[in-house]
């Protein structure tokens, strides 16, 4: 299928959180479909590497390092898009942070940071982009929420709360914009092999929390190949689908939550009791790369996830961020 037959060919896209992981892969897939892509992330060095990588593959890309939680970020990003490519046609709200640990080890600031990054920042950016998206008549918004935005997974409470909010906003936005020609797709991925376990922050007993999370995020039966996920996301956006749930486990979980919420709640409570306690002296905000050194988890368990992280520019386990 040639780029000329893709709906996004010749269109302009902005992808947040696109220096590594799923965001980088979605940006690459959009470029392969003929889109011009503005990359955005906080880490300027990682962002430059991502831009050079995509340019080497023939992509028409530019980048701007911004912390999207800055209230001035939307105006700066849209100015950069307009200066380089013209009006915006597609916005992919992908930037996120993962914090893993029991409630007893969490602080209010953890919830605020999660909400700022994964709800309020996308909200501001989407509202700022709406004039462009409406004017084109075929604008598209993609919100990368999570299956955690539908099922409250234990030991991920700040992430879950923010993703619930993001999913609700995205679904409501689709209804509000139905008559304006703007399509909104809500993506609810399950675990994906992106190497995210090395970029997450761990609270409580970091080594123990890293152990279960890294193992799950790398398991072939629980997690999904991230390149396949990126292709599915872009395809769903092109087809203007309202929702996309990724991974078989996530699909089963979403269906179970809808059909038997009480049973699902009991299973989640059992899972929470099986996860590590906070410990006598809970740690806070330990980077995944550092938590890996505290974990007895054998390296072969996370081999698939670690290889994906290396390919998709995540920090190495046990290495410097």
NUVEXLUM-960724 format. One record per residue (C-alpha): residue number from 1; residue in one letter; x negated, y negated, z. Coordinates in Angstrom, 2 decimals, padded with zeros to 5 digits. Layout:
<atoms>
ATOM,NUM,a,X,Y,Z
...
</atoms>
This chain:
<atoms>
ATOM,1,x,000.00,000.00,000.00
ATOM,2,x,-001.59,-003.26,-001.09
ATOM,3,x,-001.65,-006.42,000.99
ATOM,4,x,000.62,-008.15,-001.52
ATOM,5,x,003.45,-005.79,-000.55
ATOM,6,x,003.21,-006.58,003.14
ATOM,7,x,005.54,-009.17,004.65
ATOM,8,x,002.66,-010.86,006.48
ATOM,9,x,000.45,-011.24,003.40
ATOM,10,x,-000.57,-014.90,003.10
ATOM,11,x,001.00,-015.73,006.49
ATOM,12,x,-000.75,-017.24,009.49
ATOM,13,x,-000.94,-015.40,012.80
ATOM,14,x,-002.18,-016.29,016.30
ATOM,15,x,-003.12,-013.37,018.56
ATOM,16,x,-003.94,-014.00,022.21
ATOM,17,x,-006.27,-011.72,024.15
ATOM,18,x,-007.90,-010.71,020.85
ATOM,19,x,-011.59,-010.51,021.75
ATOM,20,x,-011.29,-006.84,022.68
ATOM,21,x,-008.95,-003.90,023.12
ATOM,22,x,-005.45,-003.84,021.67
ATOM,23,x,-005.46,-007.54,020.78
ATOM,24,x,-008.57,-007.12,018.63
ATOM,25,x,-007.02,-004.12,016.89
ATOM,26,x,-003.71,-005.89,016.23
ATOM,27,x,-005.63,-008.85,014.77
ATOM,28,x,-007.60,-006.49,012.54
ATOM,29,x,-004.44,-004.75,011.38
ATOM,30,x,-002.76,-008.07,010.57
ATOM,31,x,-005.81,-009.12,008.56
ATOM,32,x,-005.65,-005.82,006.66
ATOM,33,x,-002.05,-006.68,005.83
ATOM,34,x,-003.21,-009.93,004.27
ATOM,35,x,-002.60,-012.35,007.15
ATOM,36,x,-004.87,-015.21,008.15
ATOM,37,x,-005.59,-014.77,011.85
ATOM,38,x,-006.57,-017.13,014.66
ATOM,39,x,-008.18,-015.23,017.53
ATOM,40,x,-007.91,-016.48,021.11
ATOM,41,x,-009.45,-015.31,024.39
ATOM,42,x,-011.23,-016.78,027.43
ATOM,43,x,-014.65,-015.23,026.85
ATOM,44,x,-016.32,-017.33,024.14
ATOM,45,x,-019.17,-014.87,023.61
ATOM,46,x,-016.89,-011.86,023.22
ATOM,47,x,-014.61,-013.91,020.97
ATOM,48,x,-017.47,-014.84,018.63
ATOM,49,x,-018.45,-011.18,018.38
ATOM,50,x,-014.86,-010.26,017.53
ATOM,51,x,-014.67,-012.97,014.85
ATOM,52,x,-017.95,-011.87,013.27
ATOM,53,x,-016.83,-008.25,013.37
ATOM,54,x,-013.57,-008.97,011.55
ATOM,55,x,-015.24,-011.30,009.05
ATOM,56,x,-017.66,-008.50,008.19
ATOM,57,x,-014.62,-006.40,007.30
ATOM,58,x,-013.38,-009.12,004.94
ATOM,59,x,-010.77,-010.69,007.23
ATOM,60,x,-009.82,-014.37,006.96
ATOM,61,x,-010.16,-015.25,010.64
ATOM,62,x,-011.11,-018.09,012.96
ATOM,63,x,-011.29,-018.22,016.73
ATOM,64,x,-010.85,-020.60,019.65
ATOM,65,x,-011.88,-019.84,023.22
ATOM,66,x,-009.09,-020.91,025.58
ATOM,67,x,-007.72,-019.90,028.94
ATOM,68,x,-004.06,-019.58,028.03
ATOM,69,x,-003.02,-020.28,031.62
ATOM,70,x,-004.19,-023.88,031.10
ATOM,71,x,-001.03,-025.95,030.47
ATOM,72,x,-002.86,-027.80,027.66
ATOM,73,x,-003.81,-024.57,025.87
ATOM,74,x,-000.73,-024.33,023.57
ATOM,75,x,-001.31,-027.76,022.04
ATOM,76,x,-005.01,-027.06,021.50
ATOM,77,x,-004.37,-023.67,019.96
ATOM,78,x,-001.69,-024.91,017.59
ATOM,79,x,-003.87,-027.86,016.53
ATOM,80,x,-006.64,-025.39,015.71
ATOM,81,x,-004.26,-023.18,013.73
ATOM,82,x,-002.93,-026.15,011.77
ATOM,83,x,-006.40,-027.52,011.03
ATOM,84,x,-007.73,-024.16,009.82
ATOM,85,x,-004.74,-022.42,008.25
ATOM,86,x,-001.61,-024.59,008.33
ATOM,87,x,001.75,-023.85,009.99
ATOM,88,x,002.04,-020.80,012.22
ATOM,89,x,004.18,-017.88,011.01
ATOM,90,x,003.48,-015.17,013.59
ATOM,91,x,002.66,-015.33,017.30
ATOM,92,x,001.44,-012.23,019.15
ATOM,93,x,001.50,-012.68,022.93
ATOM,94,x,-000.93,-009.99,024.00
ATOM,95,x,-003.25,-011.45,026.67
ATOM,96,x,-003.02,-009.64,029.98
ATOM,97,x,-004.77,-008.57,033.14
ATOM,98,x,-004.52,-005.27,035.00
ATOM,99,x,-004.75,-005.12,038.79
ATOM,100,x,-004.61,-001.70,040.44
ATOM,101,x,-004.07,-001.05,044.14
ATOM,102,x,-001.52,-000.56,046.92
ATOM,103,x,000.72,-003.37,048.12
ATOM,104,x,-001.19,-003.60,051.43
ATOM,105,x,-004.36,-004.63,049.56
ATOM,106,x,-002.69,-007.28,047.40
ATOM,107,x,-002.39,-011.02,047.97
ATOM,108,x,000.11,-013.59,046.77
ATOM,109,x,-002.56,-015.00,044.47
ATOM,110,x,-002.67,-011.67,042.61
ATOM,111,x,001.01,-011.98,041.74
ATOM,112,x,000.65,-015.63,040.76
ATOM,113,x,-002.31,-014.88,038.51
ATOM,114,x,-000.42,-012.05,036.83
ATOM,115,x,002.67,-014.19,036.29
ATOM,116,x,000.66,-017.11,034.93
ATOM,117,x,-001.22,-014.89,032.48
ATOM,118,x,001.55,-012.59,031.29
ATOM,119,x,004.71,-014.68,031.70
ATOM,120,x,004.27,-018.43,032.04
ATOM,121,x,001.41,-018.74,029.54
ATOM,122,x,003.27,-016.81,026.80
ATOM,123,x,006.40,-018.79,027.65
ATOM,124,x,004.61,-022.11,027.12
ATOM,125,x,002.89,-020.95,023.96
ATOM,126,x,006.08,-019.54,022.46
ATOM,127,x,008.05,-022.72,023.14
ATOM,128,x,005.26,-024.82,021.62
ATOM,129,x,005.17,-022.59,018.52
ATOM,130,x,008.93,-022.57,017.91
ATOM,131,x,009.01,-025.64,015.61
ATOM,132,x,006.58,-023.91,013.24
ATOM,133,x,008.35,-020.57,013.49
ATOM,134,x,011.78,-022.09,012.86
ATOM,135,x,010.59,-024.24,009.97
ATOM,136,x,009.26,-021.30,007.99
ATOM,137,x,012.59,-019.48,008.13
ATOM,138,x,010.90,-016.11,008.75
ATOM,139,x,008.88,-016.69,011.90
ATOM,140,x,007.94,-013.77,014.10
ATOM,141,x,007.12,-013.42,017.80
ATOM,142,x,005.62,-010.21,019.16
ATOM,143,x,005.54,-009.82,022.94
ATOM,144,x,003.27,-007.03,024.15
ATOM,145,x,004.90,-006.11,027.45
ATOM,146,x,004.45,-002.59,028.82
ATOM,147,x,006.38,000.48,029.83
ATOM,148,x,005.58,-001.03,033.24
ATOM,149,x,008.00,-003.77,032.21
ATOM,150,x,010.79,-001.20,032.28
ATOM,151,x,009.58,001.33,034.87
ATOM,152,x,008.02,-000.02,038.12
ATOM,153,x,004.86,002.07,038.26
ATOM,154,x,003.30,002.19,041.77
ATOM,155,x,-000.06,000.55,042.56
ATOM,156,x,000.44,-001.86,039.64
ATOM,157,x,002.92,-004.23,041.24
ATOM,158,x,001.60,-007.65,040.04
ATOM,159,x,001.28,-006.25,036.51
ATOM,160,x,004.74,-004.66,036.67
ATOM,161,x,006.41,-007.83,037.94
ATOM,162,x,004.87,-009.97,035.19
ATOM,163,x,005.63,-007.44,032.47
ATOM,164,x,009.28,-007.14,033.60
ATOM,165,x,009.54,-010.93,033.28
ATOM,166,x,007.85,-010.93,029.87
ATOM,167,x,010.14,-008.20,028.54
ATOM,168,x,013.22,-010.02,029.79
ATOM,169,x,012.16,-013.29,028.20
ATOM,170,x,011.31,-011.58,024.92
ATOM,171,x,014.62,-009.74,024.69
ATOM,172,x,016.59,-012.85,025.60
ATOM,173,x,014.57,-014.90,023.11
ATOM,174,x,015.57,-012.57,020.29
ATOM,175,x,019.24,-013.17,021.07
ATOM,176,x,018.76,-016.93,021.33
ATOM,177,x,016.90,-017.15,018.00
ATOM,178,x,019.04,-014.71,016.03
ATOM,179,x,020.55,-017.52,013.95
ATOM,180,x,017.28,-019.36,013.37
ATOM,181,x,015.55,-016.80,011.18
ATOM,182,x,012.98,-016.01,013.87
ATOM,183,x,012.44,-012.33,014.65
ATOM,184,x,011.28,-011.23,018.12
ATOM,185,x,009.82,-007.78,018.78
ATOM,186,x,009.25,-006.53,022.33
ATOM,187,x,006.53,-003.89,022.58
ATOM,188,x,006.52,-001.51,025.54
ATOM,189,x,003.31,000.52,025.34
ATOM,190,x,002.43,003.31,027.69
ATOM,191,x,-001.19,004.10,028.47
ATOM,192,x,-003.53,003.51,025.53
ATOM,193,x,-007.14,004.45,025.07
ATOM,194,x,-008.70,000.99,024.86
ATOM,195,x,-011.24,001.26,027.68
ATOM,196,x,-009.04,-000.99,029.84
ATOM,197,x,-010.03,000.95,032.97
ATOM,198,x,-013.43,-000.77,032.90
ATOM,199,x,-011.91,-004.26,032.56
ATOM,200,x,-009.21,-003.85,035.24
ATOM,201,x,-009.54,-005.15,038.81
ATOM,202,x,-009.17,-002.72,041.69
ATOM,203,x,-007.96,-003.37,045.25
ATOM,204,x,-007.95,-001.26,048.41
ATOM,205,x,-010.35,001.65,047.87
ATOM,206,x,-011.76,000.75,044.43
ATOM,207,x,-013.43,004.08,043.72
ATOM,208,x,-010.30,006.08,044.52
ATOM,209,x,-008.02,003.72,042.59
ATOM,210,x,-010.38,003.76,039.61
ATOM,211,x,-010.36,007.55,039.68
ATOM,212,x,-006.65,008.06,039.09
ATOM,213,x,-006.21,005.08,036.75
ATOM,214,x,-009.24,005.82,034.55
ATOM,215,x,-008.31,009.50,034.31
ATOM,216,x,-004.73,008.70,033.26
ATOM,217,x,-005.83,005.99,030.79
ATOM,218,x,-008.19,008.46,029.11
ATOM,219,x,-006.06,011.63,029.11
ATOM,220,x,-005.07,012.66,025.56
ATOM,221,x,-001.61,013.86,026.63
ATOM,222,x,-000.79,010.68,028.58
ATOM,223,x,-002.57,007.99,026.57
ATOM,224,x,-002.41,006.98,022.90
ATOM,225,x,-005.06,006.16,020.35
ATOM,226,x,-005.16,002.36,020.30
ATOM,227,x,-005.72,002.01,016.57
ATOM,228,x,-002.58,004.01,015.91
ATOM,229,x,-000.75,001.79,018.41
ATOM,230,x,-001.91,-001.37,016.61
ATOM,231,x,-000.64,-000.02,013.29
ATOM,232,x,002.72,000.80,014.85
ATOM,233,x,003.02,-002.68,016.39
ATOM,234,x,002.33,-004.51,013.13
ATOM,235,x,004.68,-002.19,011.24
ATOM,236,x,007.46,-002.82,013.77
ATOM,237,x,006.97,-006.59,013.52
ATOM,238,x,007.06,-006.45,009.72
ATOM,239,x,010.31,-004.52,009.87
ATOM,240,x,011.70,-007.01,012.41
ATOM,241,x,012.45,-004.27,014.94
ATOM,242,x,013.82,-005.52,018.27
ATOM,243,x,011.84,-003.05,020.41
ATOM,244,x,008.99,-000.58,020.15
ATOM,245,x,008.15,001.97,022.87
ATOM,246,x,004.76,003.62,022.42
ATOM,247,x,003.53,007.02,023.64
ATOM,248,x,005.73,010.10,024.17
ATOM,249,x,005.33,009.81,027.96
ATOM,250,x,006.58,006.22,027.89
ATOM,251,x,009.57,007.17,025.74
ATOM,252,x,010.50,009.94,028.17
ATOM,253,x,010.09,007.57,031.12
ATOM,254,x,012.22,004.82,029.58
ATOM,255,x,014.97,007.30,028.73
ATOM,256,x,014.86,008.80,032.23
ATOM,257,x,015.04,005.35,033.80
ATOM,258,x,018.10,004.51,031.72
ATOM,259,x,019.93,007.80,032.29
ATOM,260,x,018.92,008.61,035.87
ATOM,261,x,017.58,005.53,037.67
ATOM,262,x,017.99,007.01,041.16
ATOM,263,x,016.08,010.16,040.26
ATOM,264,x,013.39,008.10,038.58
ATOM,265,x,013.07,005.94,041.69
ATOM,266,x,012.60,009.03,043.86
ATOM,267,x,009.89,010.36,041.53
ATOM,268,x,008.09,007.01,041.60
ATOM,269,x,008.23,007.01,045.40
ATOM,270,x,006.66,010.48,045.45
ATOM,271,x,003.95,009.29,043.07
ATOM,272,x,003.24,006.28,045.28
ATOM,273,x,002.76,008.52,048.32
ATOM,274,x,000.31,010.66,046.36
ATOM,275,x,-001.88,007.68,045.41
ATOM,276,x,-004.77,006.42,047.60
ATOM,277,x,-004.02,004.45,050.77
ATOM,278,x,-005.50,000.97,051.20
ATOM,279,x,-008.02,002.17,053.79
ATOM,280,x,-009.18,000.56,057.02
ATOM,281,x,-011.05,-002.26,055.27
ATOM,282,x,-009.38,-002.84,051.87
ATOM,283,x,-011.56,-004.32,049.15
ATOM,284,x,-010.20,-006.93,046.78
ATOM,285,x,-010.74,-007.67,043.10
ATOM,286,x,-013.50,-005.18,042.31
ATOM,287,x,-014.22,-005.00,038.59
ATOM,288,x,-013.61,-001.70,036.88
ATOM,289,x,-017.21,-001.45,035.76
ATOM,290,x,-018.27,-001.74,039.43
ATOM,291,x,-015.49,000.50,040.75
ATOM,292,x,-016.70,003.24,038.41
ATOM,293,x,-019.94,003.45,040.40
ATOM,294,x,-017.94,004.07,043.59
ATOM,295,x,-015.82,006.82,042.06
ATOM,296,x,-016.65,010.55,042.20
ATOM,297,x,-014.73,011.01,038.94
ATOM,298,x,-016.89,013.01,036.48
ATOM,299,x,-017.80,011.03,033.38
ATOM,300,x,-016.39,013.72,031.07
ATOM,301,x,-012.88,012.96,032.38
ATOM,302,x,-013.01,009.44,030.96
ATOM,303,x,-015.04,010.29,027.86
ATOM,304,x,-012.25,009.46,025.40
ATOM,305,x,-011.43,006.18,027.15
ATOM,306,x,-015.10,005.21,027.46
ATOM,307,x,-015.74,005.83,023.78
ATOM,308,x,-012.68,003.74,022.91
ATOM,309,x,-013.93,000.97,025.18
ATOM,310,x,-017.30,000.95,023.43
ATOM,311,x,-015.60,000.73,020.04
ATOM,312,x,-013.14,-001.95,021.11
ATOM,313,x,-015.61,-004.20,022.99
ATOM,314,x,-014.67,-003.44,026.60
ATOM,315,x,-017.35,-003.65,029.33
ATOM,316,x,-019.12,-000.30,029.84
ATOM,317,x,-018.35,001.77,032.95
ATOM,318,x,-020.91,001.06,035.64
ATOM,319,x,-022.37,-001.78,033.55
ATOM,320,x,-022.35,-005.57,033.59
ATOM,321,x,-019.18,-007.36,032.55
</atoms>
